[in-house]
Amino acid sequence: MAIEHRTIGDGERHEPKGIASATANQVYIADGSGSGSWSHQKVVLNVHHDDLSSATTHYIVSPVAGNITRVDAVIDQLFTGSDTVVHVEIDGVAVTDGSVTFVQAGSAAGDAQSATPTSNNTLAAGSVISVVSDGGMTTSSCHAEISILVEVTS
């Protein structure tokens, strides 16, 4: 007689399958159907940039050690002037391929850009992440929300 895992009480269950081969800092994500899979824990750090028309820098401290695996940014209005670049640095060093460019032609509220860093993207807990705008646009008060995805390593 087969017993479905999902019908066994929590006190009677064993560790999830795959625990022996899971790597450090992976977590088990349940799928809601009595199963799941192992995945690296991820943290999203968010930065609000209040005016992309000025060459300014905003900072956030990483609470975890890990690797920046993605940078996403979205603006809240159309803008004039030049294309605008926003790039990410860790402790003053530029993240390779960690820049997004907003193109002025056809810009609009809700324009979203993303980048996938390829190197110089490893950070320690306590590292300072800088989000830098080149100030290319001339429309003041164009806000951006920047999300930085960190895959936790310890």
N, CA, C and O of each residue as an XYZ file, in Angstrom:
616
protein
N       0.839     -1.164      0.000
C       0.000      0.000      0.000
C       0.892      1.237      0.000
O       1.760      1.380      0.860
N       0.682      2.112     -0.943
C       1.469      3.337     -1.049
C       0.861      4.432     -0.168
O      -0.357      4.605     -0.120
N       1.716      5.147      0.510
C       1.274      6.269      1.338
C       1.796      7.542      0.692
O       2.994      7.659      0.434
N       0.922      8.487      0.430
C       1.316      9.765     -0.140
C       2.013     10.605      0.934
O       1.534     10.704      2.064
N       3.137     11.201      0.574
C       3.901     12.017      1.521
C       3.056     13.133      2.123
O       3.160     13.435      3.312
N       2.232     13.731      1.298
C       1.463     14.879      1.772
C       0.445     14.500      2.845
O      -0.074     15.372      3.542
N       0.152     13.180      2.986
C      -0.817     12.755      4.003
C      -0.140     12.356      5.315
O      -0.823     12.087      6.304
N       1.191     12.316      5.335
C       1.923     11.980      6.555
C       2.009     13.234      7.433
O       2.301     14.317      6.928
N       1.764     13.102      8.704
C       1.833     14.242      9.626
C       3.240     14.818      9.706
O       4.219     14.095      9.523
N       3.345     16.119      9.980
C       4.644     16.781     10.038
C       5.620     16.089     10.984
O       6.809     16.002     10.678
N       5.139     15.593     12.137
C       6.017     14.943     13.101
C       6.598     13.638     12.604
O       7.576     13.145     13.165
N       6.015     13.070     11.565
C       6.458     11.785     11.028
C       7.281     11.915      9.741
O       7.778     10.915      9.222
N       7.425     13.115      9.236
C       8.151     13.318      7.975
C       9.652     13.368      8.220
O      10.103     13.730      9.306
N      10.419     13.000      7.198
C      11.875     13.080      7.250
C      12.328     14.306      6.456
O      11.514     15.016      5.866
N      13.637     14.538      6.455
C      14.185     15.656      5.678
C      13.747     15.525      4.212
O      13.530     14.409      3.739
N      13.617     16.628      3.495
C      13.222     16.558      2.088
C      14.246     15.793      1.249
O      15.435     15.779      1.566
N      13.780     15.171      0.199
C      14.666     14.502     -0.736
C      15.678     15.506     -1.276
O      15.363     16.674     -1.504
N      16.880     15.030     -1.470
C      17.918     15.884     -2.034
C      18.746     16.617     -1.001
O      19.681     17.327     -1.372
N      18.443     16.477      0.288
C      19.182     17.202      1.322
C      20.670     16.865      1.286
O      21.501     17.735      1.546
N      21.018     15.624      0.969
C      22.418     15.207      0.952
C      23.208     15.889     -0.161
O      24.416     16.078     -0.022
N      22.561     16.261     -1.249
C      23.274     16.887     -2.360
C      23.047     18.393     -2.438
O      23.624     19.059     -3.298
N      22.214     18.938     -1.550
C      21.995     20.383     -1.548
C      23.288     21.079     -1.135
O      24.002     20.592     -0.259
N      23.589     22.200     -1.753
C      24.796     22.949     -1.409
C      24.495     23.933     -0.291
O      23.337     24.209      0.024
N      25.558     24.454      0.301
C      25.404     25.417      1.386
C      24.547     26.595      0.933
O      24.645     27.051     -0.206
N      23.722     27.069      1.832
C      22.868     28.238      1.625
C      21.743     28.029      0.623
O      21.143     28.995      0.149
N      21.454     26.774      0.296
C      20.263     26.519     -0.501
C      19.097     26.311      0.460
O      19.276     25.852      1.588
N      17.924     26.652     -0.001
C      16.712     26.468      0.791
C      15.734     25.631     -0.025
O      15.757     25.638     -1.256
N      14.885     24.918      0.685
C      13.887     24.098      0.024
C      12.634     24.937     -0.163
O      12.100     25.481      0.803
N      12.169     25.044     -1.382
C      10.986     25.831     -1.708
C       9.847     24.871     -2.029
O       9.899     24.149     -3.025
N       8.814     24.866     -1.179
C       7.660     24.004     -1.396
C       6.841     24.517     -2.569
O       6.728     25.725     -2.776
N       6.267     23.593     -3.336
C       5.464     23.986     -4.492
C       3.961     23.982     -4.206
O       3.158     24.268     -5.094
N       3.578     23.655     -2.948
C       2.165     23.654     -2.585
C       1.433     22.382     -2.950
O       0.244     22.250     -2.664
N       2.126     21.440     -3.582
C       1.507     20.178     -3.983
C       2.195     18.976     -3.347
O       2.148     17.870     -3.885
N       2.838     19.198     -2.194
C       3.509     18.107     -1.506
C       4.901     17.818     -2.007
O       5.456     16.761     -1.705
N       5.485     18.733     -2.770
C       6.834     18.563     -3.287
C       7.535     19.919     -3.269
O       7.041     20.868     -2.661
N       8.668     20.007     -3.926
C       9.408     21.255     -3.989
C      10.771     21.036     -4.606
O      11.041     19.983     -5.183
N      11.642     22.047     -4.480
C      12.984     21.945     -5.044
C      13.953     22.809     -4.242
O      13.545     23.697     -3.493
N      15.240     22.531     -4.414
C      16.300     23.274     -3.743
C      16.702     24.469     -4.589
O      16.807     24.364     -5.811
N      16.927     25.598     -3.945
C      17.291     26.818     -4.648
C      18.175     27.657     -3.742
O      18.088     27.577     -2.516
N      19.030     28.463     -4.363
C      19.834     29.382     -3.564
C      18.946     30.494     -3.030
O      18.081     31.014     -3.735
N      19.171     30.843     -1.792
C      18.409     31.928     -1.183
C      18.765     33.230     -1.882
O      19.926     33.481     -2.203
N      17.763     34.045     -2.111
C      17.975     35.326     -2.787
C      17.412     36.449     -1.928
O      16.435     36.271     -1.200
N      18.048     37.598     -2.030
C      17.618     38.800     -1.328
C      17.511     39.909     -2.362
O      18.380     40.039     -3.225
N      16.457     40.709     -2.283
C      16.310     41.853     -3.170
C      16.543     43.125     -2.365
O      15.890     43.358     -1.348
N      17.481     43.943     -2.832
C      17.760     45.232     -2.216
C      17.179     46.297     -3.135
O      17.399     46.262     -4.346
N      16.442     47.238     -2.567
C      15.786     48.271     -3.368
C      16.334     49.639     -3.043
O      16.571     49.977     -1.883
N      16.531     50.423     -4.088
C      17.027     51.795     -3.949
C      16.085     52.711     -4.724
O      15.740     52.433     -5.872
N      15.675     53.798     -4.089
C      14.866     54.820     -4.768
C      15.799     55.946     -5.183
O      16.474     56.541     -4.343
N      15.837     56.239     -6.478
C      16.661     57.346     -6.993
C      15.696     58.473     -7.310
O      14.853     58.333     -8.196
N      15.806     59.589     -6.600
C      14.794     60.641     -6.672
C      14.947     61.621     -7.825
O      14.009     62.370     -8.098
N      16.083     61.652     -8.514
C      16.228     62.593     -9.622
C      17.365     62.150    -10.537
O      18.536     62.414    -10.264
N      17.005     61.474    -11.625
C      18.025     60.982    -12.552
C      18.642     62.081    -13.403
O      19.598     61.824    -14.134
N      18.112     63.320    -13.324
C      18.664     64.403    -14.137
C      19.937     64.981    -13.539
O      20.611     65.782    -14.188
N      20.275     64.598    -12.335
C      21.530     65.058    -11.749
C      22.458     63.864    -11.552
O      22.016     62.763    -11.222
N      23.729     64.098    -11.757
C      24.723     63.037    -11.578
C      24.886     62.816    -10.078
O      25.673     63.490     -9.414
N      24.130     61.867     -9.567
C      24.132     61.625     -8.127
C      24.293     60.141     -7.831
O      24.133     59.285     -8.701
N      24.613     59.870     -6.576
C      24.811     58.503     -6.117
C      23.950     58.256     -4.894
O      23.869     59.089     -3.992
N      23.311     57.102     -4.880
C      22.559     56.652     -3.706
C      23.198     55.361     -3.217
O      23.757     54.597     -4.004
N      23.112     55.126     -1.913
C      23.823     54.010     -1.303
C      22.888     53.087     -0.533
O      21.843     53.500     -0.030
N      23.303     51.807     -0.458
C      22.627     50.836      0.378
C      23.696     49.852      0.858
O      24.645     49.548      0.134
N      23.531     49.363      2.077
C      24.466     48.389      2.634
C      23.865     46.998      2.469
O      22.690     46.780      2.764
N      24.676     46.065      1.998
C      24.186     44.690      1.844
C      24.196     43.990      3.200
O      25.225     43.974      3.875
N      23.072     43.414      3.606
C      23.036     42.690      4.870
C      23.583     41.269      4.767
O      23.714     40.578      5.778
N      23.903     40.830      3.548
C      24.358     39.454      3.323
C      25.563     39.445      2.393
O      25.805     40.401      1.655
N      26.319     38.341      2.441
C      27.366     38.095      1.453
C      26.726     37.378      0.272
O      25.817     36.569      0.454
N      27.194     37.669     -0.931
C      26.617     37.001     -2.085
C      27.110     37.583     -3.387
O      28.125     38.277     -3.442
N      26.367     37.283     -4.434
C      26.680     37.758     -5.777
C      25.472     38.482     -6.343
O      24.349     37.980     -6.291
N      25.715     39.670     -6.886
C      24.645     40.390     -7.575
C      24.419     39.667     -8.899
O      25.329     39.563     -9.721
N      23.201     39.167     -9.098
C      22.910     38.403    -10.309
C      22.012     39.146    -11.292
O      21.871     38.734    -12.443
N      21.405     40.243    -10.838
C      20.515     40.993    -11.727
C      20.304     42.393    -11.156
O      20.257     42.586     -9.942
N      20.178     43.361    -12.058
C      19.833     44.740    -11.703
C      18.633     45.125    -12.557
O      18.677     45.008    -13.782
N      17.566     45.581    -11.919
C      16.368     46.024    -12.627
C      16.071     47.463    -12.230
O      16.256     47.847    -11.075
N      15.613     48.249    -13.182
C      15.268     49.637    -12.898
C      14.060     50.046    -13.727
O      13.865     49.573    -14.847
N      13.254     50.933    -13.158
C      12.074     51.447    -13.850
C      11.960     52.940    -13.552
O      12.252     53.381    -12.441
N      11.528     53.721    -14.558
C      11.345     55.166    -14.361
C       9.859     55.504    -14.280
O       9.003     54.712    -14.675
N       9.569     56.713    -13.752
C       8.168     57.067    -13.515
C       7.603     58.100    -14.483
O       6.462     58.533    -14.315
N       8.382     58.510    -15.503
C       7.857     59.478    -16.472
C       8.743     59.524    -17.709
O       9.869     59.027    -17.701
N       8.216     60.130    -18.780
C       9.049     60.347    -19.955
C      10.070     61.412    -19.608
O       9.878     62.181    -18.667
N      11.158     61.458    -20.366
C      12.176     62.474    -20.080
C      12.753     63.037    -21.359
O      12.627     62.444    -22.430
N      13.393     64.201    -21.235
C      14.054     64.872    -22.348
C      15.554     64.894    -22.079
O      16.015     64.549    -20.991
N      16.302     65.308    -23.098
C      17.755     65.369    -22.954
C      18.394     64.155    -23.592
O      17.983     63.711    -24.664
N      19.389     63.630    -22.932
C      20.155     62.494    -23.456
C      19.728     61.192    -22.802
O      19.021     61.183    -21.795
N      20.176     60.087    -23.399
C      20.005     58.793    -22.746
C      20.646     58.883    -21.368
O      21.594     59.641    -21.164
N      20.132     58.117    -20.437
C      20.616     58.162    -19.059
C      21.067     56.777    -18.620
O      20.348     55.790    -18.776
N      22.271     56.726    -18.071
C      22.850     55.463    -17.614
C      22.864     55.446    -16.093
O      23.243     56.423    -15.446
N      22.443     54.313    -15.536
C      22.518     54.067    -14.099
C      23.392     52.832    -13.922
O      23.114     51.777    -14.492
N      24.460     52.973    -13.119
C      25.312     51.802    -12.910
C      25.486     51.517    -11.425
O      25.253     52.370    -10.568
N      25.906     50.286    -11.156
C      26.037     49.792     -9.789
C      27.512     49.549     -9.482
O      28.259     49.041    -10.317
N      27.915     49.921     -8.271
C      29.276     49.685     -7.792
C      29.210     48.981     -6.442
O      28.249     49.145     -5.690
N      30.240     48.197     -6.145
C      30.393     47.582     -4.827
C      31.668     48.143     -4.215
O      32.758     47.969     -4.759
N      31.525     48.807     -3.094
C      32.669     49.423     -2.410
C      33.525     50.239     -3.375
O      34.754     50.186     -3.319
N      32.871     50.996     -4.265
C      33.558     51.897     -5.182
C      34.055     51.268     -6.468
O      34.643     51.967     -7.293
N      33.841     49.969     -6.674
C      34.295     49.288     -7.885
C      33.075     48.952     -8.744
O      32.119     48.342     -8.266
N      33.119     49.354    -10.003
C      31.987     49.121    -10.907
C      31.732     47.631    -11.102
O      32.663     46.847    -11.289
N      30.467     47.255    -11.057
C      30.040     45.888    -11.337
C      30.040     45.725    -12.857
O      29.370     46.481    -13.560
N      30.782     44.749    -13.366
C      30.868     44.532    -14.808
C      29.495     44.123    -15.346
O      28.873     43.182    -14.852
N      29.045     44.838    -16.351
C      27.725     44.628    -16.963
C      26.602     44.862    -15.958
O      25.551     44.226    -16.036
N      26.827     45.773    -15.019
C      25.824     46.115    -14.017
C      25.179     47.461    -14.269
O      24.753     48.135    -13.331
N      25.104     47.863    -15.547
C      24.527     49.153    -15.917
C      23.248     48.968    -16.716
O      23.101     48.010    -17.474
N      22.324     49.906    -16.530
C      21.125     49.962    -17.353
C      21.085     51.328    -18.033
O      21.524     52.328    -17.466
N      20.553     51.357    -19.252
C      20.460     52.609    -20.002
C      19.006     52.873    -20.352
O      18.326     52.031    -20.939
N      18.544     54.058    -19.982
C      17.222     54.511    -20.388
C      17.397     55.376    -21.627
O      18.114     56.377    -21.602
N      16.734     54.982    -22.709
C      16.841     55.694    -23.981
C      15.807     56.809    -24.004
O      14.627     56.581    -23.739
N      16.263     58.027    -24.326
C      15.381     59.193    -24.311
C      14.280     59.076    -25.359
O      13.117     59.350    -25.063
N      14.628     58.675    -26.577
C      13.637     58.583    -27.650
C      12.580     57.545    -27.280
O      12.884     56.364    -27.117
N      11.347     58.000    -27.152
C      10.252     57.100    -26.830
C      10.141     56.743    -25.362
O       9.414     55.820    -24.994
N      10.862     57.477    -24.517
C      10.794     57.166    -23.080
C       9.382     57.419    -22.559
O       8.654     58.265    -23.078
N       9.015     56.673    -21.527
C       7.681     56.809    -20.946
C       7.689     56.268    -19.523
O       8.573     55.504    -19.134
N       6.691     56.680    -18.762
C       6.520     56.124    -17.420
C       6.380     54.620    -17.535
O       5.656     54.118    -18.395
N       7.073     53.904    -16.666
C       7.009     52.453    -16.677
C       8.076     51.786    -17.524
O       8.139     50.558    -17.582
N       8.930     52.587    -18.193
C      10.034     51.974    -18.930
C      10.922     51.233    -17.948
O      11.358     51.800    -16.946
N      11.187     49.978    -18.232
C      12.008     49.147    -17.352
C      13.206     48.613    -18.120
O      13.101     48.270    -19.298
N      14.334     48.547    -17.450
C      15.568     48.033    -18.023
C      16.182     47.048    -17.033
O      15.951     47.144    -15.828
N      16.963     46.105    -17.546
C      17.632     45.166    -16.649
C      19.030     44.869    -17.153
O      19.346     45.058    -18.328
N      19.860     44.399    -16.232
C      21.237     44.025    -16.550
C      21.572     42.745    -15.797
O      21.051     42.487    -14.712
N      22.455     41.949    -16.398
C      22.929     40.722    -15.770
C      24.435     40.834    -15.601
O      25.185     40.619    -16.553
N      24.890     41.172    -14.380
C      26.328     41.327    -14.143
C      27.100     40.047    -14.452
O      26.598     38.940    -14.255
N      28.344     40.221    -14.944
C      29.167     39.074    -15.319
C      30.408     38.907    -14.444
O      30.956     37.807    -14.371
N      30.863     39.964    -13.784
C      32.005     39.866    -12.871
C      32.043     41.103    -11.987
O      31.239     42.021    -12.152
N      32.978     41.120    -11.052
C      33.055     42.184    -10.041
C      31.708     42.360     -9.348
O      31.315     43.476     -9.008
N      31.006     41.248     -9.141
C      29.662     41.312     -8.573
C      29.550     40.607     -7.223
O      28.443     40.399     -6.727
N      30.682     40.239     -6.624
C      30.686     39.550     -5.335
C      30.798     40.573     -4.212
O      31.635     41.476     -4.252
N      29.938     40.414     -3.210
C      29.970     41.351     -2.093
C      29.977     40.613     -0.766
O      29.525     39.472     -0.665
N      30.496     41.283      0.240
C      30.503     40.756      1.603
C      29.359     41.401      2.364
O      28.869     42.462      1.980
N      28.935     40.757      3.443
C      27.949     41.413      4.310
C      28.579     42.712      4.792
O      29.710     42.717      5.277
N      27.854     43.796      4.661
C      28.366     45.108      5.039
C      28.955     45.900      3.891
O      29.309     47.065      4.070
N      29.070     45.299      2.713
C      29.562     46.043      1.550
C      28.598     47.170      1.214
O      27.384     47.037      1.366
N      29.156     48.269      0.760
C      28.343     49.409      0.340
C      28.110     49.318     -1.159
O      29.052     49.281     -1.951
N      26.842     49.283     -1.532
C      26.457     49.268     -2.939
C      26.060     50.689     -3.322
O      25.225     51.312     -2.666
N      26.670     51.190     -4.392
C      26.353     52.523     -4.906
C      25.528     52.385     -6.173
O      25.823     51.544     -7.022
N      24.499     53.204     -6.302
C      23.687     53.269     -7.510
C      23.889     54.677     -8.053
O      23.466     55.657     -7.441
N      24.546     54.765     -9.219
C      25.033     56.036     -9.740
C      24.309     56.400    -11.032
O      24.236     55.594    -11.960
N      23.775     57.616    -11.087
C      23.166     58.146    -12.309
C      24.157     59.083    -12.976
O      24.825     59.865    -12.300
N      24.260     59.010    -14.322
C      25.160     59.922    -15.030
C      24.530     61.292    -15.266
O      25.213     62.201    -15.740
N      23.231     61.466    -14.943
C      22.576     62.766    -15.083
C      22.345     63.182    -16.519
O      22.273     64.378    -16.802
N      22.227     62.238    -17.433
C      22.095     62.561    -18.856
C      20.804     63.258    -19.245
O      20.785     64.038    -20.197
N      19.730     62.991    -18.524
C      18.452     63.603    -18.899
C      18.359     65.030    -18.383
O      19.086     65.414    -17.467
N      17.465     65.812    -18.969
C      17.261     67.188    -18.499
C      15.946     67.357    -17.753
O      15.708     68.410    -17.161
N      15.089     66.345    -17.768
C      13.819     66.411    -17.046
C      14.095     66.168    -15.573
O      14.518     65.079    -15.183
N      13.852     67.198    -14.748
C      14.109     67.024    -13.318
C      13.001     66.206    -12.670
O      11.881     66.135    -13.176
N      13.324     65.613    -11.582
C      12.402     64.812    -10.770
C      11.903     63.554    -11.468
O      10.816     63.068    -11.156
N      12.677     63.020    -12.405
C      12.352     61.713    -12.969
C      12.907     60.697    -11.980
O      14.120     60.580    -11.808
N      12.021     59.979    -11.346
C      12.405     59.030    -10.315
C      12.661     57.662    -10.936
O      12.130     57.333    -11.996
N      13.484     56.877    -10.253
C      13.714     55.489    -10.660
C      13.701     54.607     -9.425
O      14.158     54.997     -8.351
N      13.176     53.434     -9.602
C      13.255     52.392     -8.561
C      14.217     51.351     -9.103
O      14.040     50.840    -10.209
N      15.240     51.039     -8.311
C      16.251     50.087     -8.715
C      16.205     48.897     -7.765
O      16.235     49.069     -6.547
N      16.133     47.698     -8.319
C      16.143     46.464     -7.528
C      17.409     45.691     -7.859
O      17.737     45.487     -9.028
N      18.109     45.267     -6.830
C      19.352     44.534     -6.977
C      19.141     43.145     -6.383
O      18.898     43.006     -5.184
N      19.234     42.121     -7.228
C      19.028     40.745     -6.786
C      20.375     40.152     -6.365
O      21.326     40.120     -7.147
N      20.438     39.684     -5.113
C      21.664     39.089     -4.570
C      21.401     37.618     -4.268
O      20.463     37.289     -3.542
N      22.222     36.738     -4.820
C      22.176     35.326     -4.480
C      23.110     35.129     -3.295
O      24.313     35.367     -3.399
N      22.555     34.696     -2.176
C      23.285     34.604     -0.919
C      24.301     33.469     -0.975
O      23.998     32.367     -1.433
N      25.527     33.761     -0.495
C      26.567     32.732     -0.441
C      26.932     32.349      0.983
O      27.495     31.275      1.196
N      26.634     33.179      1.949
C      26.882     32.808      3.355
C      26.091     33.688      4.286
O      26.169     33.527      5.503
